[in-house]
Every structure is written in C-alpha cells, then in structure tokens.
Amino acid sequence: MIAAYPVTAASVATTAATGKGPTDHAISESMDKDCSVWKVFDGQPICEKRLKPHEIPVQDYSKKKKLVPAN
C-alpha cells in the first residue's frame, strides 16, 4: 500500500523524522528561515530567523565547579 502512495509515504517519513513536512522544508529554503505551518496552531509566526552556527548559544562547562572535593 505504501508503494502506491510514494509521495504520501515520503511526506509522513519526513514529518516523523524532522517535525516538518516537505512543504515546510521548501518554504524554509526559499525564505532562508525556519518555517513550519503547524506553528500557526500554536499562535506563533510560521517562519523564524534561521540561526547561523556561530549564533547558537552554547553552555560553557569548562568553568563548572567540581561536585566532589579533591583529596
């Protein structure tokens, strides 16, 4: 049955893997933003700014205190 509807099977697989359907991916690429039409149901904008790698916040664990005292 899946072979009879390859576009639907691909759409379901893409949505399950990424949370966005093929249309969302196409809109995202054409707008150079992160878009998902499902966001409209949460009252959010459909598209948001796509963060560049250097804009992604990263936790710095190198300065974290040790939990176990040294002997």
N, C-alpha and C positions, 0 to 999 in steps of 0.2 A: 504494500500500500504506500509506503514512503517513496518508493521509486516512481510512483505515479504522480507525485507532487514534489518534485525536487526543489522547487523554489520555496515552497512552504517548509519543507524539511530543513533547508539551509537557513531560513529565517528563524525557525524555532531553535536550531542549534546555535546560531549566532546570538540570539537573545538570551539563551540559557547560559552561554559562556561569558558574555560581556555585559549583560543587562541592557543592551541596546540592540535594536533591530537594524537590518541593512539600510533602511531609510534614515535612521538616526546617524549611522556612520557616514552616509553620503552627505547629509546636511552638515555634519561636523567638519568633514573635509572641505566642502565648498565654502563654508563660513570661517574656517580656521578657528573654530571654537568647539567646546564640548557641548553637544546638543543631544537632547532626549525628549521626545514629545510626551513621554509619560510624566515629566516634571510638571506639566500644566495641571495635572490632577492633584498635585501637592501644593499648588499655588505658587510655584517657583517659575522663574523665567525658563524658557525652553533651552536657550543657549547661554553658556557661561564662558568666561575667558579661559582659554586653554593655557595652563601653566607651562612655562619653559623649565627644563631640568634645573637650572640654577635658581628658580623661583620657588621650588618645592621646599617647604620647611622640613628641617632635619633635626632630630634630637641629638644633642652632643652628650654622649655617655662617658667621654674621656675624663670629665671633671667630677664624676659622681663619687660620693664618699663610699668607703668600704663599710659594709654592714657588720662584718666580723672583725673584731680588733686583732691587730697583729701581735704575735708573742714576742 
